[in-house]
Structures are given as C-alpha cells and as structure tokens.
Amino acid sequence: MKLTVIGGGGVRSMFLAKSIAQRAAELDIDRLVFMDNDREKLAVFGGMAGKVCSLLAPRLRFSCTDNAVEALIGADYVITTIRVGGDDMRVKDERLALSAGVLGQETTGAAGFSFAMRSIPALLRYCEMAKKYAKPDVKIFNFTNPAGLVSQALSDAGYDFTFGICDAPSSMLHAIAEMLSVEPSRVQGEIWGLNHLSFFDKITLNGKDILPALIENDVSYKKTDMRYFRKDLLLRKQFVPNEYLYYFFSSQKALGNILSAKETRGEQIARINKEMLRELRGHDVNNEFDTCLKIFEKYYGMRENSYMASETGISRGTQWHFNPFSKDAGGYAGVALRYMEIVRSGKPDNMILCTKNNGMIPGLLDSDIIEATTTVTPTGTVPHPHDSFDPEALELVRRVKLYERSAAKAILTKDRAMAVDALALHPLVNSYDVAYALADAFIEHNKEYCSGWDA
C-alpha cells in the first residue's frame, strides 16, 4: 500500500512519520512519500521524518519529492496538510481581522476565511490530480485548516473521497486516559458538532459513562483542555467542549488578550519556526540526527507551551520531548490510520471523523460536513444518532455551519457579495460593515494566490 503526504515539509512531519512507521507492517503500508514544494523545509523536516522511518520501519520505502505527480501516482491513501503562503501569510490573515476589531484566530476566527481562500484552490488541484494519478478508490484525509470549511468546499465540489481529520477530540480522550492512568483504548467518547466546534456528551471508561464525574473533578481542569472553561458552565451544560469553543464562550476576553499580547499566535509560530530552521541549517539530519532532534525539541516545546497561552492567560508549562520509540499517541495521522485499520478489517467500527451529516444533527443539510463519532464500514460512514442536543450548542452549530456553507460557496465561485454575506453570518463577526471591510481586505491580500474574484 502506498501512502502519500502532501505537505511533508511541515514542522510536524516527524509525528506523521512516527505514527505511520509504527503501524506500517500491521496496515501493509510499504511505500511512504512525503511531498512538499518548499525544498528546504522538505530536506530538513522531511529528512528528519525519513530518519524516524528508518529507525522504526527499515523495510518501509520512504522518499521525499517536490513533484506532486510522482507523489500521487498509484497512491492508495493521501494525507493533505499544507499551508499555502507559509507562516507570513497567516500572520497577515490574523492581523487583518484584528485591525477590523474581530478575532483573528486562523480556524475559528474570521482569519480562517482568508486562509481558506488559499487552501481550497490548492486542495482542489491536488484532488483533481489524485483522480488522475492515484488508485481509483483513493481516499484523501485533509488536515489543512480551516478543516471544517475546507472539507465542506471539497465535498461541495464533488470530491466525495475526501474526509476531514482533526486530532483535537482524540487528544482530549488521550489526556483523560493519562489523567486516569489507564490505557487510551479504554476511554471512548460520543461527540457531535463541527470541526473545532464539537461537544462530547458522553465519555466512557470501560463502557461506563464518566462524563459527569470528569466535569465534577477539579483535576480535569488542570490536566486536560477543560482548563479553558468555567466549571459552573460545564456542570450546568453537562458536555465537554472542544478547546476552540473558548473563542466563542469567552470571545471578549480572548480578543482583549490577543490585542494586548506582544505577538499573535501566528507571529509566535512564524518566529519560532524561523529560529528553528535557522538553527537546523548546516546540520546533516541523518548523521547528526541527535543534534537536530535536540534543536527540534527546544523549539517545538516553545510552540506547545505557548499554545492558546496569549488568548487564555493559561500556559501548559510542561517538559516536551520527542521519543521515536515511545508508544505513539496517534495525532492526526492516527485518525487516518484508524480509518485504514477499520476498512482493512472488513468489520464496522467507531471513530471520530468529519463526514456528511445525513440527518444526524437536526436543522443541518444532509450534505453538511460535521464532526461526529461515526461508524465506519468498508462501504461508508454513518454518524451516531443522539437522543438530545443542548439547545444553545445546537443553535451555535447551526449558525457556524451556515457560515461555512456560505463561505465554501463564495470561495468556490469567487463571489465577493457572497463572501460579505458569509462573513457577516460568522458569530464572531456579526456585522455587515466589518464583513465588507474584511472581504475587500482578504481579496486584496490573497490576489497572488487566487485571482478572478468579481468586482
């Protein structure tokens, strides 16, 4: 089986390589290709990924290329994790939103629209190339942000062999398992909503629902991403929200914190990545792997400990290390590998995935892409039904999905008026005046990457 990663020069490439290499033999993956059009990053981060593969799965044929056709020929599965325009464009996305007085977070906030203007056209090209060069039954797992909006656009464009993946829900379940000192497989969850806007309303340990006890337990607010939410809110609502819901539940606080911070998240990431790459230059990733790994750990630890720190005022403050040989926690590659595992087994099983609603969440279209605990079979995916939905959470999901649906159509058709309408629908924008200004700013900002928008 051939697995291709589009965006293999990203900083997180070693995590992908570790996840895949540890399970390559089990899943019969014998060919792994990392593709990226940034040759320097591919040589450094793709090279470090290749070293990890050689340590863990020496029989796995690993290669790097900047040729998309070469990477996609004969591929059975593809993971897309790209950042069109690089970190500098992200910085400008977020600053444009902040200058209009609205949240600039790149997936949940208005800046996500600007990012999607670049992500969607690029991914459409890769999907079309996959149809031409990959296996006829190829499946594409998209991790490119904003994943919910991007997945909606790909589906609406007719690429029904694509799935959105995100590691946030599985990371929450892993954190709970670690807090309880149990194997991750013993902790399962029932979730519904959208990407970065989802709610666990049931979390089980050995099949027994422990969600009420988790919400009651003060330790949960120290050792998991429940740390971003008020305990009284979760006690009243009886759900565990995705960490990105902080931006909706505490929007004014988040915006104020970001505006008063020295750097936006995008500026932090851009600075850290540039410093890391600068220090890695000149080192041979194969012959000096231990040295390169120490450099990587130093800078990636900075990224991890600053995650949501400016927005929330809460730092994770943990020691961070990368051990290629430790048991893999999965990450977003783990989501894709879980799908492969189920399909390969021939037996239906459950996982959290972005897939079509098909009547699961009331008030949404069947064709709307949602994030839910889903039964995966060799022939399709079925989101789990829920007996009830928190009414306020349901209203928020409906509103954001209306935004995503409208935004996807606006970007696919390059319709400026529709872009204004979509941005005005966004709960964190909620203003036509702001939406007009943002649409003009985003179209001008992205003209090098996506021309042809109407006047």
C-alpha positions in Angstrom: 0.0 0.0 0.0 1.2 3.5 -0.9 0.5 6.4 1.4 1.3 9.9 0.3 1.6 13.1 2.5 1.1 16.4 0.7 2.8 19.0 2.9 5.5 16.6 4.0 7.9 19.5 4.7 5.9 20.8 7.7 7.2 21.1 11.2 5.0 18.2 12.4 6.4 15.7 9.7 8.2 13.6 12.3 5.0 13.0 14.2 3.4 11.7 11.0 6.4 9.5 10.2 6.4 8.0 13.7 2.6 7.2 13.6 2.8 5.7 10.2 6.1 3.8 10.7 4.9 2.2 14.0 1.9 0.7 12.2 3.2 0.3 8.7 3.7 -3.5 8.9 0.3 -4.0 10.5 -1.5 -2.0 7.9 0.6 -3.3 5.0 2.0 0.2 4.2 5.2 -0.5 2.2 5.6 2.9 0.4 5.5 6.3 2.0 6.1 9.5 0.1 6.4 13.0 1.6 5.8 15.7 -0.9 6.3 19.5 -0.5 7.0 22.4 -2.8 9.3 24.0 -0.3 12.6 22.2 -1.0 14.4 23.5 2.1 11.8 22.5 4.6 11.3 19.2 2.8 15.0 18.5 3.1 15.1 19.4 6.8 11.7 18.2 8.2 11.0 15.6 5.6 14.6 14.4 6.1 14.1 14.0 9.9 10.8 12.2 9.1 12.8 9.8 6.9 15.3 9.2 9.7 12.4 8.3 12.1 11.1 5.8 9.5 14.5 4.2 9.0 14.7 3.7 12.8 11.2 2.3 13.3 10.5 0.5 10.0 13.6 0.0 7.9 11.6 -2.1 5.3 9.3 0.8 4.7 10.3 2.5 1.4 10.4 6.2 2.3 11.1 9.1 -0.1 10.7 12.8 -0.4 9.8 14.7 -3.6 8.7 18.1 -4.7 6.8 16.6 -7.7 3.1 16.1 -6.9 2.5 13.7 -9.8 5.3 11.5 -8.7 3.9 11.5 -5.1 0.4 10.7 -6.2 0.9 8.0 -8.8 -0.5 4.8 -7.5 -1.3 6.2 -4.1 -3.9 4.3 -2.1 -4.3 7.0 0.6 -3.3 10.7 0.8 -3.0 13.0 3.7 -3.0 16.7 2.9 -1.5 19.1 5.4 -0.5 22.3 3.5 0.0 25.9 4.4 -0.3 27.9 1.2 1.6 31.2 1.6 3.5 30.0 4.6 3.6 31.4 8.1 3.9 35.0 6.9 0.5 34.9 5.2 -1.0 33.5 8.4 0.4 36.5 10.3 -1.3 38.9 7.9 -4.6 37.0 7.9 -4.8 37.4 11.7 -3.7 41.0 11.7 -6.2 42.0 9.1 -9.0 40.5 11.2 -7.7 42.1 14.4 -7.4 45.5 12.7 -11.2 45.2 11.9 -11.8 44.6 15.6 -12.7 40.9 15.4 -11.0 37.7 16.5 -8.1 36.8 14.2 -7.7 33.1 15.1 -6.9 31.3 11.9 -9.5 28.4 12.1 -12.3 29.6 14.4 -12.0 33.4 13.8 -12.5 35.5 10.7 -8.9 34.9 9.5 -9.9 31.4 8.7 -11.8 32.7 5.6 -8.6 34.3 4.3 -6.7 31.1 4.9 -9.4 29.1 3.1 -9.2 31.3 0.1 -5.7 29.9 -0.4 -6.2 26.4 0.9 -9.3 25.5 -1.1 -8.0 26.2 -4.6 -4.7 24.4 -3.9 -6.5 21.3 -2.5 -8.9 21.3 -5.4 -5.9 20.9 -7.7 -4.5 18.1 -5.6 -7.8 16.3 -5.6 -8.1 16.5 -9.3 -4.5 15.2 -9.7 -5.4 12.4 -7.3 -8.4 11.4 -9.5 -6.0 11.2 -12.5 -2.9 9.6 -11.0 -3.8 7.8 -7.7 -5.6 4.5 -7.3 -9.3 4.6 -8.5 -10.5 4.1 -4.9 -8.1 6.6 -3.3 -9.1 8.3 -0.1 -7.9 11.7 0.9 -7.7 12.8 4.6 -7.5 16.5 4.9 -5.8 18.1 7.9 -5.4 21.5 6.2 -7.1 24.3 8.1 -9.7 25.6 8.5 -10.6 21.9 8.2 -14.3 22.2 8.6 -14.7 24.9 5.9 -12.2 23.2 3.6 -13.8 19.8 3.9 -17.2 21.4 3.1 -15.8 23.0 0.0 -14.1 19.8 -1.2 -17.3 17.8 -0.7 -19.5 20.5 -2.4 -17.1 20.4 -5.3 -17.8 16.7 -5.8 -14.7 15.2 -4.2 -16.6 12.6 -2.1 -13.5 10.6 -1.5 -12.2 13.2 1.0 -12.5 13.2 4.8 -11.7 16.0 7.2 -9.5 14.8 10.1 -8.5 16.5 13.4 -6.6 15.3 16.4 -8.3 17.6 19.0 -11.1 15.1 20.0 -8.7 12.1 20.2 -6.2 14.3 22.1 -8.8 15.2 24.7 -9.6 11.5 25.2 -5.9 10.6 25.5 -5.5 13.4 28.1 -8.4 12.0 30.1 -6.8 8.5 29.9 -3.5 9.8 31.1 -5.2 11.7 33.9 -6.9 8.4 35.0 -3.7 6.3 34.4 -5.5 3.9 32.1 -4.8 2.7 28.5 -6.2 5.2 25.9 -8.3 2.4 24.3 -10.4 2.1 27.5 -11.6 5.7 27.1 -14.2 6.4 24.4 -16.4 9.3 23.6 -19.6 10.3 21.8 -19.2 13.6 20.1 -21.2 15.8 17.8 -20.8 19.2 16.1 -18.4 20.7 13.7 -14.6 20.7 13.4 -13.3 22.9 16.3 -16.9 23.3 17.4 -17.8 19.9 18.8 -19.2 18.6 22.1 -18.7 15.4 24.0 -21.9 14.5 25.7 -20.7 11.0 26.7 -17.3 9.8 27.7 -16.9 6.2 28.9 -14.3 4.2 30.7 -14.7 0.5 30.1 -18.2 1.3 28.7 -19.4 3.2 31.8 -20.2 6.9 31.4 -17.8 9.0 33.4 -18.6 12.4 31.9 -20.4 13.8 34.9 -17.6 12.7 37.2 -15.0 14.3 34.9 -16.9 17.6 34.9 -17.1 17.5 38.7 -13.4 16.6 39.2 -11.2 19.7 39.7 -8.2 17.7 38.3 -9.8 17.7 34.9 -9.4 21.5 34.8 -5.7 21.2 35.4 -4.7 18.2 33.3 -6.9 18.4 30.3 -8.1 21.2 28.0 -11.2 21.6 30.1 -8.8 24.2 31.7 -10.1 26.8 29.3 -13.7 26.6 30.6 -15.7 27.6 33.7 -16.6 24.6 35.8 -20.1 26.0 36.6 -20.8 26.2 32.9 -19.9 22.6 32.2 -21.7 21.5 35.3 -24.9 23.1 34.0 -24.5 22.0 30.4 -23.1 18.5 31.0 -20.9 18.5 28.0 -17.1 18.6 27.4 -16.4 21.2 24.6 -13.6 21.3 22.1 -10.9 23.7 23.3 -11.6 26.0 20.4 -15.0 26.8 21.9 -13.2 29.0 24.3 -13.2 31.6 21.5 -17.0 31.6 21.5 -17.7 31.2 25.2 -15.1 33.8 26.2 -14.9 35.9 23.0 -14.3 39.3 24.5 -11.7 38.0 26.9 -9.9 36.2 24.0 -10.0 39.2 21.8 -8.7 41.5 24.6 -5.9 39.1 25.5 -4.8 38.8 21.9 -4.8 42.6 21.3 -2.8 43.2 24.4 -0.3 40.5 23.7 3.1 41.2 22.2 2.5 38.6 19.5 -0.4 36.9 17.8 -0.3 33.1 17.7 0.7 33.4 14.0 3.6 35.7 14.9 4.7 33.3 17.6 4.7 30.3 15.3 6.4 32.3 12.5 9.2 33.4 14.8 9.7 30.0 16.4 9.7 28.2 13.1 12.2 30.6 11.5 14.5 30.4 14.5 14.3 26.6 14.5 15.0 26.3 10.8 17.9 28.8 11.1 19.5 26.6 13.8 18.9 23.4 11.9 20.6 24.7 8.7 24.0 23.3 8.2 23.3 20.1 10.2 23.0 16.7 8.4 19.7 15.3 9.5 20.9 11.7 9.1 24.4 11.9 10.5 23.6 14.5 13.1 20.1 13.4 14.0 20.5 13.6 17.8 21.7 17.2 17.5 18.9 18.0 15.2 16.4 16.4 17.5 17.6 18.4 20.5 17.1 21.6 18.4 13.7 20.5 17.3 12.6 19.6 20.9 13.7 23.0 22.2 11.6 25.0 19.7 8.7 22.6 19.4 8.4 22.8 23.2 8.1 26.5 22.9 5.2 26.0 20.4 3.4 23.6 22.7 3.8 25.6 25.9 2.6 28.8 24.2 -0.5 27.1 22.7 -3.5 29.3 23.5 -1.5 31.0 26.2 -1.8 34.6 24.9 -5.6 34.1 24.3 -6.4 32.5 27.6 -3.6 33.6 30.0 -3.0 29.8 30.7 0.3 28.1 29.8 0.6 24.4 29.7 4.1 24.6 31.2 5.2 21.0 30.6 8.5 19.5 29.5 8.4 18.4 25.9 10.4 15.6 24.3 10.2 13.6 21.1 11.0 9.9 21.5 10.7 8.0 18.2 10.5 4.7 20.1 7.8 5.5 22.6 4.2 4.3 22.0 2.5 6.7 19.6 -0.4 8.7 20.8 -1.8 8.9 17.3 -2.2 12.6 16.5 -4.0 13.4 13.2 -2.1 10.6 11.4 -3.7 8.3 13.9 -7.1 9.3 12.8 -6.3 8.4 9.2 -4.7 5.2 10.2 -7.7 4.3 12.3 -9.9 4.6 9.2 -7.5 2.3 7.2 -7.5 -0.2 10.1 -11.3 -0.4 10.1 -11.6 -0.7 6.3 -8.8 -3.3 6.2 -10.5 -5.4 8.8 -13.7 -5.6 6.9 -15.7 -5.1 10.1 -17.6 -1.9 11.1 -16.1 0.1 14.0 -16.3 3.5 15.5 -14.1 6.6 15.2 -14.3 10.4 15.3 -14.4 11.8 11.8 -15.6 14.8 9.7 -18.2 13.3 7.4 -21.6 14.1 5.9 -24.5 14.9 8.3 -27.1 12.7 6.7 -29.8 13.7 9.1 -27.7 13.3 12.3 -27.8 16.9 13.5 -31.3 18.5 13.2 -31.5 21.7 11.2 -28.5 20.9 9.0 -28.5 19.7 5.4 -27.7 16.0 4.7 -24.7 17.3 2.7 -23.3 19.4 5.5 -19.9 18.2 6.8 -20.0 17.6 10.6 -17.6 16.2 13.2 -19.1 13.2 15.0 -18.4 9.8 16.4 -19.1 7.7 13.3 -19.4 4.0 12.4 -17.1 3.3 9.6 -17.7 0.4 7.3 -15.9 -0.7 4.1 -18.6 0.9 2.1 -19.4 4.2 4.0 -19.7 6.2 7.2 -22.7 6.6 9.5 -22.7 9.3 12.2 -24.1 8.1 15.5 -27.5 9.4 16.4 -28.0 11.4 19.6 -31.2 11.4 21.7 -31.0 15.1 22.5 -28.9 18.2 21.9 -28.1 21.2 24.2 -30.3 23.9 22.6 -27.7 26.7 22.8 -24.9 24.5 21.5 -27.2 23.4 18.6 -28.0 27.0 17.7 -24.3 27.8 17.6 -23.5 24.8 15.4 -26.3 25.7 13.0 -25.1 29.3 12.7 -21.5 28.4 12.2 -22.4 25.7 9.6 -24.5 28.3 7.7 -21.3 30.4 7.7 -19.2 27.5 6.5 -21.7 26.5 3.8 -21.9 30.1 2.5 -18.2 30.7 2.7 -17.4 27.5 0.8 -19.7 28.5 -2.0 -18.3 32.1 -2.0 -14.7 30.8 -2.4 -15.6 28.1 -5.0 -17.5 30.7 -7.1 -15.2 33.7 -6.2 -18.3 35.7 -5.4 -17.5 38.9 -3.4 -21.1 39.6 -2.4 -21.5 36.1 -1.1 -18.2 36.4 0.8 -19.6 39.5 2.6 -22.8 37.6 3.4 -20.8 34.7 4.7 -18.5 36.8 6.9 -21.5 38.7 8.3 -23.0 35.4 9.4 -20.0 34.4 11.4 -20.9 34.8 15.1 -17.5 36.4 15.9 -18.0 39.0 13.1 -21.8 39.6 13.1 -21.6 42.9 11.2 -22.1 43.8 7.6 -19.8 46.8 7.9 -17.0 44.7 9.2 -17.8 41.9 6.7 -17.5 44.4 3.7 -14.1 45.7 5.0 -12.8 42.1 5.6 -13.9 40.8 2.3 -12.1 43.6 0.4 -9.0 43.2 2.6 -8.9 39.4 2.2 -9.4 39.6 -1.6 -6.6 42.1 -1.9 -4.4 40.2 0.5 -4.8 36.9 -1.4 -4.7 38.2 -5.0 -1.4 36.5 -5.7 -2.9 33.1 -4.8 -6.5 33.3 -6.0 -7.3 35.9 -8.6 -10.5 36.2 -10.5 -12.9 37.4 -7.8 -15.7 39.5 -9.1 -15.8 43.3 -8.6 
